[in-house]
Amino acid sequence: MFTLPKLLYSYADLEPYIDARTMEIHYSKHHQTYVDKLNLALKDHDELSKKTVEELLISLESIPKEIQTAVRNNGGGHYNHSFFWKVMKPKGGGESNGILSPIIDKELGGFINFHDKFTSEALNRFGSGWTWLSLDENKHLKIHSTANQDSPLLEGLKPILALDLWEHAYYLHYQNRRADYIKSWWHVVNWEQVEQNYLDATR
């Protein structure tokens, strides 16, 4: 059965950019609900319960029709949030200065251009969803967004950075000011983890 991953920081550690109460509710309530509903959907499918959430999403079309939507939504929610927690850290932010930096320069026109394009993609995401930096099938960087809890894995992409744009990720502190939330989020990006995600995705 799937369980919540352990957070590598406390609820308050991302303040003032992401407040402790939002983190607590987001992690212990919203993420937990996705885990619970995914486990419920798989309770009569022992062979599927043995798969990782990545394997479930990648092979979604082979999953029985009656639980496909539940696995897509709740498996996606579990995967997306598990990924999201890792790409943030206390005293994060700044720029990528490792192996990813020259690749961002080459493929996305430099960090400032990447930052602005990613922010624009997030601002223009209508309704609930996510904005991602992923690798495509040719291992090139791609800025894109997905609706609801859809994962880049459904599109054959490998994510390396994620931003949650559901209102529950920011509404307690920022209300309807999504732009302020996005601006603040850049201060907690864990570039070391993003670099590791890139290395893992290119292997």
Secondary structure, DSSP 8 states (H G I E B T S, - for coil): -------SS-GGGGTTTS-HHHHHHIIIIIIHHHHHHHHHHHTT-HHHHTS-HHHHHHTGGGS-HHHHHHIIIIIHHHHHHHHHHHTB-TT--S---STHHHHHHHHHSSHHHHHHHHHHHHHT--SSEEEEEEE-TTS-EEEEEEETT--GGGGT-EEEEEEE-SGGGTHHHHTT-HHHHHHHHGGGB-HHHHHHHHHHHH-
